[in-house]
Amino acid sequence: MKTLRIIPLAIAALAAAGCSNDAPMVGLGIDDSYRIARMQTLVLRPALDGTEYAWSVDGTVESHDRDFVFVTADEGVYTILLTITDGSETFEHRCVVSVFHEEVEYSPWIARVYEYTPGPGQFVNTMPEYTDGDSAADMAAKVLASIGGERNELVTLGSFGGYVVFGFDHTVVNVPGENDFRIWGNAFYEATVDGRPGGSSEPGIVSVSLDVNGNGIPDDPWYELAGSDYGADGTIRSYSVTYRRPDPSKEGEDAASVAWSDSEGASGYIPHNIFHPQSYWPQWLDPSEEAYTLCGTRLAPNAEIYPPGSKHYVLYAPAWGYADAHPNDKADLNSFDISNAVDSRGDRVRLPGADFIRVHTALNQVCGPIGETSTEISKACDLHVK
């Protein structure tokens, strides 16, 4: 076995400060040691080509990918071993990573909102409130003012596909065997039928992304956290809905209703009602665009009229794994494990942590007088920061 030298192998190591790109490259040589704060990422990229790669941390193989991201919630000293196989040649390189406690204590609460694009809905432009002239950046800032820190104000995601992307002042670490973060909404129970809790359950699908490229923006691959209904009948992956700007040539409430068509060939309207008279179309969207499309996994409709013959709708909760699906006092049912991340094929992926979290409304349904189903969230926290 050959020990890999600095000349044949260069590793670019990026000690990223959470979701920030303030930290510079550590250079192209191989250092014997690195120092990083806990809950910050160290990205290692070998420049030597090989047919197989193996990364181990303190003797446990963690990855066979070419690039490796190291992050931990625990202080200490860790030994990383890279083994590269190229035909009959095997090379090794070891480095030691010292992980220290952050100088400024992390907050467990949301620190950044990167994107906010709701689907049309009866609370859009009011939660948070749109002011004439607001841009997408202005609305993202208003969302942060509602759900950032210990604030606890509801933000609507509107109809299917509407989403928000947020993050913390550090990487949320994937701690084996534990839930990693929690999200609050406004779900409640009012009835249990055939053992199913129901009431107002408007589930949002949660996805995560790791800032592998270190640029501090959510442009790395996304991975859905597979909940209880991920493989259920009626769940559709790669589903999309196109919404069309309301037609002012129509009369009455129809002039304000939003037409939609989906990737399955269905169509309908997000109906306007007298209780919420503002426009349901996100007013900060490009006025030259007559339509926009939102994509993601869709769950099967969860609403039923109960009792039968009434006009009362009950929205039944999926078992686990979705935002705004269960009351906030059900902590475990509103908490999420990064280990449930899957790729677009549904295969499990190993993610050491998450820098970006996205929630999107998972249902496309209208429930009579209570209108469209829309996910709402009010705050989120990292369960590993006390």
Secondary structure, 3 states (H helix, E strand, C coil): CEECCCCCCCEEEEEECCCCCCCCECCCCCCCEEEEECCCEEEEEECCCCCEEEEEECCEEEECCCCEEECCCCCEEEEEEEEEEECCEEEEEEEEEEEECCCCCCCCECCEEEEEECCCCCCCCECCECCCCCCHHHHHHHHHHHHCCCCCCCEECCCCCCEEEEECCCCEECCCCCCCEEEECCCEEEEEECCEEEEECCCEEEEEECCCCCCCCCCCCCEEECCCCCCCCCCEEEEEEEEECCCCCCCHHHHCCEEEEECCCCEEEECCCCCCCCCCCCCCCCCCCCEEEEEEEECCCCEEECCCCCCCEEEECCCCCCECCCCCCCCHHHEECHHHEECCCCCECCCCEECEEEEEECCCCECHHHCECCCEECEEEECCCC
